[in-house]
Amino acid sequence: MLKKEEHLENAEKIYKELEAAGVEVLLDDRNERAGFKFKDSDLLGIPMRITVGKDIVDGKVEFKLRKEADKEIISVDEVLDRVKAEFAKNNVKLG
């Protein structure tokens, strides 16, 4: 499998999982540089960003909250729980 295919396949899996949980999700699969996409997500005010990048070979993605400077590397399996925890922390109900 080509690297790009692996990225897209995992991104779509995460997208579907979050959407099924009631999260409004935007999948940016444009053929643009990452920095360009990050700038756009900030302009749109997207509160959480999950980046499927080079760490996907180890089953990991980058998780970043817009309001914080730091980003975390988490496993793909942790994404849904991490997103749900952020919603709960902010008293936002999914559904």
GROMACS elastic network, one bead per residue, 0.5 to 0.9 nm:
[ bonds ]
;  ai    aj funct       b0    kb
    1     4     6  0.83474   500
    1     5     6  0.64229   500
    1     6     6  0.65345   500
    2     5     6  0.52275   500
    2     6     6  0.63562   500
    2     7     6  0.87992   500
    3     6     6  0.51231   500
    3     7     6  0.63297   500
    3     8     6  0.87599   500
    3    54     6  0.87730   500
    3    57     6  0.88802   500
    4     7     6  0.50688   500
    4     8     6  0.61882   500
    4     9     6  0.85006   500
    5     8     6  0.51263   500
    5     9     6  0.59146   500
    5    10     6  0.85022   500
    6     9     6  0.51496   500
    6    10     6  0.61814   500
    6    11     6  0.84856   500
    6    56     6  0.79571   500
    6    57     6  0.84116   500
    7    10     6  0.53697   500
    7    11     6  0.60518   500
    7    12     6  0.86087   500
    7    52     6  0.59264   500
    7    53     6  0.67295   500
    7    54     6  0.84615   500
    7    56     6  0.70357   500
    8    12     6  0.60298   500
    8    13     6  0.85002   500
    8    29     6  0.75647   500
    8    52     6  0.80688   500
    9    12     6  0.52796   500
    9    13     6  0.62649   500
    9    14     6  0.88072   500
   10    14     6  0.62347   500
   10    15     6  0.84781   500
   10    52     6  0.72972   500
   10    56     6  0.79504   500
   10    76     6  0.83344   500
   11    14     6  0.52061   500
   11    15     6  0.60337   500
   11    16     6  0.86641   500
   11    27     6  0.75222   500
   11    29     6  0.87604   500
   11    50     6  0.87552   500
   11    51     6  0.82143   500
   11    52     6  0.62588   500
   12    16     6  0.61040   500
   12    17     6  0.85217   500
   12    27     6  0.77257   500
   13    16     6  0.52964   500
   13    17     6  0.62060   500
   13    18     6  0.87014   500
   14    17     6  0.50973   500
   14    18     6  0.61399   500
   14    19     6  0.84457   500
   14    76     6  0.75942   500
   14    79     6  0.76170   500
   14    80     6  0.80693   500
   15    18     6  0.53701   500
   15    19     6  0.60373   500
   15    20     6  0.85476   500
   15    25     6  0.64959   500
   15    26     6  0.78128   500
   15    27     6  0.68348   500
   16    19     6  0.50531   500
   16    20     6  0.59969   500
   16    21     6  0.86023   500
   16    25     6  0.87247   500
   17    20     6  0.52430   500
   17    21     6  0.64542   500
   17    23     6  0.89056   500
   17    80     6  0.72878   500
   18    21     6  0.50783   500
   18    22     6  0.65940   500
   18    23     6  0.53652   500
   18    24     6  0.76908   500
   18    25     6  0.70424   500
   18    79     6  0.84395   500
   18    80     6  0.63005   500
   18    83     6  0.83109   500
   19    22     6  0.51755   500
   19    24     6  0.61872   500
   19    25     6  0.62948   500
   20    23     6  0.73178   500
   21    80     6  0.81444   500
   21    84     6  0.87841   500
   21    94     6  0.70245   500
   21    95     6  0.67827   500
   22    25     6  0.89843   500
   22    94     6  0.53653   500
   23    83     6  0.86191   500
   23    84     6  0.87640   500
   23    94     6  0.65478   500
   23    95     6  0.76312   500
   26    46     6  0.88522   500
   27    30     6  0.88557   500
   28    31     6  0.88607   500
   28    37     6  0.72600   500
   28    41     6  0.89994   500
   29    32     6  0.82439   500
   30    33     6  0.87172   500
   30    37     6  0.81984   500
   32    35     6  0.83582   500
   32    36     6  0.65296   500
   32    37     6  0.67964   500
   33    36     6  0.54092   500
   33    37     6  0.65989   500
   33    38     6  0.88672   500
   34    37     6  0.51234   500
   34    38     6  0.61166   500
   34    39     6  0.86408   500
   34    51     6  0.89525   500
   35    39     6  0.61409   500
   35    40     6  0.86238   500
   36    39     6  0.52305   500
   36    40     6  0.63804   500
   36    41     6  0.88162   500
   37    40     6  0.50997   500
   37    41     6  0.62469   500
   37    42     6  0.87219   500
   38    41     6  0.51094   500
   38    42     6  0.63035   500
   38    43     6  0.86922   500
   38    49     6  0.83687   500
   39    42     6  0.51681   500
   39    43     6  0.62381   500
   39    44     6  0.86996   500
   40    44     6  0.61586   500
   40    45     6  0.85531   500
   40    46     6  0.89480   500
   41    44     6  0.51123   500
   41    45     6  0.61871   500
   41    46     6  0.54322   500
   41    47     6  0.84977   500
   41    49     6  0.79226   500
   41    66     6  0.88461   500
   42    46     6  0.60659   500
   42    47     6  0.81487   500
   42    66     6  0.70791   500
   43    46     6  0.78492   500
   45    66     6  0.77384   500
   46    49     6  0.72087   500
   46    65     6  0.87488   500
   46    66     6  0.69314   500
   47    64     6  0.85006   500
   47    65     6  0.58595   500
   47    67     6  0.72751   500
   48    63     6  0.73059   500
   48    64     6  0.57465   500
   48    66     6  0.57853   500
   48    67     6  0.87269   500
   48    83     6  0.80139   500
   48    86     6  0.89052   500
   49    62     6  0.78336   500
   49    63     6  0.58426   500
   49    64     6  0.51113   500
   49    65     6  0.63387   500
   49    66     6  0.72832   500
   50    61     6  0.65991   500
   50    62     6  0.55072   500
   50    64     6  0.64786   500
   50    65     6  0.89323   500
   50    79     6  0.82233   500
   51    61     6  0.57114   500
   51    63     6  0.65864   500
   51    64     6  0.83064   500
   52    55     6  0.73979   500
   52    56     6  0.61976   500
   52    60     6  0.77672   500
   52    61     6  0.51131   500
   52    62     6  0.66550   500
   53    56     6  0.58170   500
   53    57     6  0.86045   500
   53    60     6  0.83627   500
   53    61     6  0.65663   500
   53    62     6  0.75348   500
   54    57     6  0.65876   500
   54    58     6  0.85314   500
   54    60     6  0.85291   500
   54    61     6  0.82922   500
   55    58     6  0.55391   500
   55    59     6  0.66722   500
   55    60     6  0.51120   500
   55    61     6  0.60586   500
   55    62     6  0.80266   500
   55    73     6  0.81955   500
   56    61     6  0.59866   500
   56    75     6  0.86282   500
   56    76     6  0.81703   500
   57    60     6  0.72732   500
   58    61     6  0.88533   500
   58    75     6  0.82370   500
   59    74     6  0.84653   500
   59    75     6  0.56486   500
   59    76     6  0.57563   500
   59    77     6  0.82127   500
   60    73     6  0.62848   500
   60    74     6  0.53682   500
   60    76     6  0.54633   500
   60    77     6  0.85669   500
   61    72     6  0.82658   500
   61    73     6  0.56260   500
   61    74     6  0.55763   500
   61    75     6  0.61097   500
   61    76     6  0.61825   500
   61    79     6  0.83585   500
   62    71     6  0.65604   500
   62    72     6  0.56487   500
   62    74     6  0.63193   500
   62    75     6  0.86345   500
   63    71     6  0.56725   500
   63    72     6  0.51709   500
   63    73     6  0.61668   500
   63    74     6  0.67532   500
   63    79     6  0.80313   500
   63    82     6  0.87525   500
   64    67     6  0.86420   500
   64    68     6  0.73390   500
   64    69     6  0.79498   500
   64    70     6  0.68102   500
   64    72     6  0.64305   500
   64    73     6  0.88817   500
   65    68     6  0.54465   500
   65    69     6  0.77376   500
   65    70     6  0.78785   500
   65    71     6  0.72522   500
   66    69     6  0.75251   500
   68    71     6  0.77814   500
   74    77     6  0.82050   500
   74    78     6  0.63904   500
   74    79     6  0.72156   500
   74    82     6  0.89118   500
   75    78     6  0.52775   500
   75    79     6  0.68954   500
   76    79     6  0.54997   500
   76    80     6  0.83567   500
   77    80     6  0.71856   500
   77    81     6  0.81908   500
   78    81     6  0.55149   500
   78    82     6  0.59958   500
   78    83     6  0.86196   500
   79    82     6  0.51410   500
   79    83     6  0.61146   500
   79    84     6  0.85273   500
   80    83     6  0.52204   500
   80    84     6  0.60727   500
   80    85     6  0.85227   500
   81    84     6  0.50448   500
   81    85     6  0.60312   500
   81    86     6  0.86949   500
   82    85     6  0.50809   500
   82    86     6  0.64158   500
   82    87     6  0.88371   500
   83    86     6  0.51795   500
   83    87     6  0.64016   500
   83    88     6  0.87121   500
   84    87     6  0.50962   500
   84    88     6  0.61544   500
   84    89     6  0.85519   500
   84    93     6  0.88869   500
   84    94     6  0.79187   500
   85    88     6  0.50265   500
   85    89     6  0.60088   500
   85    90     6  0.86244   500
   86    89     6  0.50063   500
   86    90     6  0.63283   500
   86    91     6  0.86358   500
   86    92     6  0.85188   500
   87    90     6  0.52196   500
   87    91     6  0.61534   500
   87    93     6  0.67225   500
   87    94     6  0.75443   500
   88    92     6  0.57474   500
   88    93     6  0.68874   500
   88    94     6  0.87619   500
   89    92     6  0.76938   500
   90    93     6  0.89107   500
